[in-house]
């Protein structure tokens, strides 16, 4: 017997019957104080031009085709950076084309991957060069430690040179000398679905922290990789630096940039929390839907979850449009709003989860009818707490943590900390048919 989506939604009335003694605390507004100096306007163009100058171009004949790999992450200023790279290469007499370097994303289809790029403004008319998308790969080598076949995008393999553009940041499934960035894009992104699946399967026994550097080295040796454009973002996902890294320096320089990215990583400023509400999740927020460095929940073989933070319950409310239904990471939550549940494309989610080898991330949590039901269910399952003891946060998502709603216990703690500022004292939550009236905290007082 099949079950419709509607039959899986738990009503607010049911939760109220189960949680008769639950009290909902008022919520205040807290701001984290960060030092930032993002690149803007002409600075982005100048930094991109300088980055291209760092590529290994000396022995590349004029007129050569250069494959420029672009991924599926929501990187700030990505369209401007890609356009700047393309124009800079054209000005030097080369013929660039963009190819999707995003593993199995976009439903593991070439048309789906083109659609993902288009959502970020990466279209032929915008960037000024062809976009060549295929899921076809070529086997270009073999790993040394394990006999793992190494695959790469067929269009990239046919080019005279290859470069990639990616953000360097902490990964959501492992820690290592290099994590998410240029090297991973070569191994996973450029490997398409076939290469990504193979790499993830071997990583279950080997670990990505060891695999990524080794396989990236094989790719650099076997293919004409001239370098990459490494982007580091600040705590609010704005561009802090754009740097060209020649292929010969990939691993060493990327490791250094990763340390800076860790320093910039936005986190919740409390390590022990009863409930965290995220207004949204998505692939453009984090590869894991919700950044595991923020949630403290890593569901991957051979990779332990961090000791901090300790979040007892997570309730998530929606999926970003740019995710196209791919709700990978939804399994980190205990409860989700019916809106999120209805946005899930099960096929795309399972493709991503199976390719990554972390099927736990595709598990569907308990679905509730309203925000009140979600919050009440969370509070009733964290243990015995008085109203003044509950430690609750409501944030926009795991990437936008500058401002967040907080319960009185946390507002009191924040008032004694130099890195936090209380913007609004706690007030009772307003409801509209059981859902929050207050807007997402990121939209408040921005400017």
HUHU-V618399 format. One record per residue. N is the residue number from 1. PSI is psi in radians with two decimals (999 if undefined). Layout:
BEGIN
{{N:PSI} {N:PSI}}
END
This chain:
BEGIN
{{1:2.23} {2:2.73} {3:2.18} {4:2.81} {5:-0.64} {6:-0.54} {7:-0.23} {8:-0.08} {9:2.16} {10:2.19} {11:2.76} {12:-0.65} {13:-0.68} {14:-0.77} {15:-0.69} {16:-0.64} {17:-0.59} {18:-0.34} {19:0.92} {20:-0.46} {21:0.08} {22:2.32} {23:2.40} {24:2.09} {25:2.74} {26:2.87} {27:2.38} {28:-3.05} {29:2.24} {30:2.57} {31:2.34} {32:2.44} {33:1.96} {34:2.55} {35:2.16} {36:2.65} {37:1.22} {38:2.69} {39:2.47} {40:2.77} {41:-2.17} {42:-0.46} {43:-0.61} {44:-0.77} {45:-0.75} {46:-0.72} {47:-0.63} {48:-0.74} {49:-0.76} {50:-0.64} {51:-0.75} {52:-0.59} {53:-0.38} {54:-0.12} {55:2.77} {56:1.39} {57:-0.12} {58:-0.71} {59:0.24} {60:2.03} {61:2.58} {62:2.52} {63:-0.05} {64:2.53} {65:2.25} {66:2.10} {67:2.16} {68:1.91} {69:2.25} {70:2.40} {71:-2.84} {72:0.29} {73:2.66} {74:1.37} {75:2.30} {76:2.38} {77:0.39} {78:-0.79} {79:-0.76} {80:-0.64} {81:-0.79} {82:-0.79} {83:-0.72} {84:-0.70} {85:-0.82} {86:-0.85} {87:-0.68} {88:-0.71} {89:-0.70} {90:-0.71} {91:-0.45} {92:0.00} {93:0.30} {94:2.93} {95:1.53} {96:2.67} {97:2.63} {98:2.42} {99:2.51} {100:2.17} {101:1.35} {102:0.50} {103:-2.10} {104:0.10} {105:2.86} {106:0.48} {107:0.30} {108:0.61} {109:2.65} {110:-0.69} {111:-0.65} {112:-0.65} {113:-0.62} {114:-0.70} {115:-0.70} {116:-0.80} {117:-0.75} {118:-0.62} {119:-0.48} {120:0.18} {121:0.21} {122:1.48} {123:2.77} {124:-0.73} {125:-0.48} {126:-0.73} {127:-0.23} {128:0.43} {129:2.89} {130:2.68} {131:2.10} {132:1.93} {133:2.32} {134:2.71} {135:0.03} {136:2.49} {137:2.87} {138:2.46} {139:2.10} {140:-0.02} {141:-2.98} {142:2.51} {143:2.84} {144:-0.84} {145:-0.80} {146:2.71} {147:1.01} {148:2.19} {149:2.48} {150:2.16} {151:2.70} {152:2.65} {153:2.25} {154:-0.67} {155:-0.70} {156:-0.68} {157:-0.49} {158:-0.16} {159:2.86} {160:-0.43} {161:2.75} {162:2.40} {163:2.76} {164:2.68} {165:2.15} {166:2.76} {167:2.39} {168:2.16} {169:2.87} {170:2.45} {171:2.87} {172:-0.06} {173:-0.14} {174:2.85} {175:2.51} {176:-3.07} {177:-0.71} {178:2.51} {179:-1.89} {180:2.16} {181:-2.51} {182:-0.83} {183:-0.77} {184:-0.62} {185:-0.65} {186:-0.78} {187:-0.89} {188:-0.94} {189:-0.88} {190:-0.29} {191:-0.12} {192:-2.87} {193:-0.68} {194:-0.84} {195:-0.67} {196:-0.75} {197:-0.77} {198:-0.78} {199:-0.74} {200:-0.63} {201:-0.80} {202:-0.55} {203:-0.40} {204:-0.49} {205:-0.38} {206:-0.66} {207:2.32} {208:-0.52} {209:-0.46} {210:-0.62} {211:-0.85} {212:-0.90} {213:-0.71} {214:-0.84} {215:-0.61} {216:-0.70} {217:-0.69} {218:-0.78} {219:-0.76} {220:-0.61} {221:-0.64} {222:-0.42} {223:2.74} {224:1.09} {225:2.12} {226:-0.20} {227:-2.90} {228:2.77} {229:1.98} {230:2.23} {231:2.31} {232:2.30} {233:2.77} {234:-2.94} {235:-0.32} {236:0.41} {237:0.44} {238:2.67} {239:2.08} {240:-0.70} {241:2.61} {242:2.13} {243:2.34} {244:2.29} {245:1.96} {246:2.69} {247:-0.61} {248:-0.31} {249:0.17} {250:-1.05} {251:-0.75} {252:-0.84} {253:-0.64} {254:-0.64} {255:-0.66} {256:-0.74} {257:-0.55} {258:-0.65} {259:-0.71} {260:-0.69} {261:-0.64} {262:-0.70} {263:-0.55} {264:-0.12} {265:2.09} {266:2.35} {267:2.82} {268:2.34} {269:0.22} {270:2.37} {271:-0.29} {272:1.99} {273:2.51} {274:-0.87} {275:2.37} {276:2.23} {277:2.21} {278:2.18} {279:-0.44} {280:2.82} {281:2.96} {282:2.84} {283:-0.44} {284:-0.20} {285:-0.80} {286:2.61} {287:-0.45} {288:0.24} {289:-0.91} {290:2.19} {291:2.10} {292:-0.34} {293:-0.38} {294:-0.74} {295:-0.41} {296:0.34} {297:1.75} {298:2.04} {299:1.40} {300:2.50} {301:2.56} {302:0.11} {303:1.94} {304:2.62} {305:2.60} {306:2.70} {307:-0.43} {308:2.47} {309:2.89} {310:1.82} {311:2.08} {312:-0.67} {313:2.41} {314:2.29} {315:2.17} {316:2.45} {317:-0.50} {318:2.96} {319:2.39} {320:2.56} {321:-0.61} {322:-0.21} {323:-0.29} {324:0.68} {325:-0.13} {326:1.80} {327:0.55} {328:2.31} {329:-0.13} {330:-0.46} {331:-0.15} {332:-0.39} {333:2.65} {334:-0.58} {335:2.52} {336:2.66} {337:2.63} {338:-0.53} {339:-0.79} {340:-0.78} {341:-0.73} {342:-0.31} {343:-0.17} {344:2.24} {345:1.84} {346:-0.71} {347:-0.90} {348:-0.66} {349:-0.78} {350:-0.68} {351:-0.83} {352:-0.75} {353:-0.73} {354:-0.72} {355:-0.72} {356:-0.24} {357:0.26} {358:1.24} {359:-0.33} {360:-0.52} {361:-0.18} {362:0.03} {363:2.39} {364:2.11} {365:-3.13} {366:2.28} {367:2.23} {368:2.71} {369:-0.66} {370:2.93} {371:-0.69} {372:-0.77} {373:-0.72} {374:-0.82} {375:-0.74} {376:-0.71} {377:-0.69} {378:-0.87} {379:-0.67} {380:-0.10} {381:0.33} {382:-0.07} {383:-3.12} {384:2.08} {385:2.42} {386:2.91} {387:-0.62} {388:-0.20} {389:-0.42} {390:2.31} {391:1.74} {392:2.42} {393:2.45} {394:2.05} {395:2.81} {396:-0.92} {397:-3.09} {398:-0.18} {399:-0.26} {400:1.61} {401:0.22} {402:-0.77} {403:2.47} {404:2.64} {405:2.60} {406:2.61} {407:2.88} {408:-0.66} {409:-0.65} {410:-0.60} {411:-0.68} {412:-0.75} {413:-0.69} {414:-0.56} {415:-0.29} {416:0.14} {417:2.38} {418:-0.37} {419:0.03} {420:2.64} {421:2.30} {422:2.05} {423:-0.59} {424:2.37} {425:2.76} {426:2.38} {427:2.67} {428:2.50} {429:2.34} {430:2.49} {431:2.55} {432:1.77} {433:0.67} {434:-0.09} {435:2.75} {436:2.39} {437:-0.68} {438:2.40} {439:2.98} {440:2.43} {441:-0.46} {442:-0.52} {443:-0.10} {444:2.27} {445:0.45} {446:2.61} {447:999}}
END
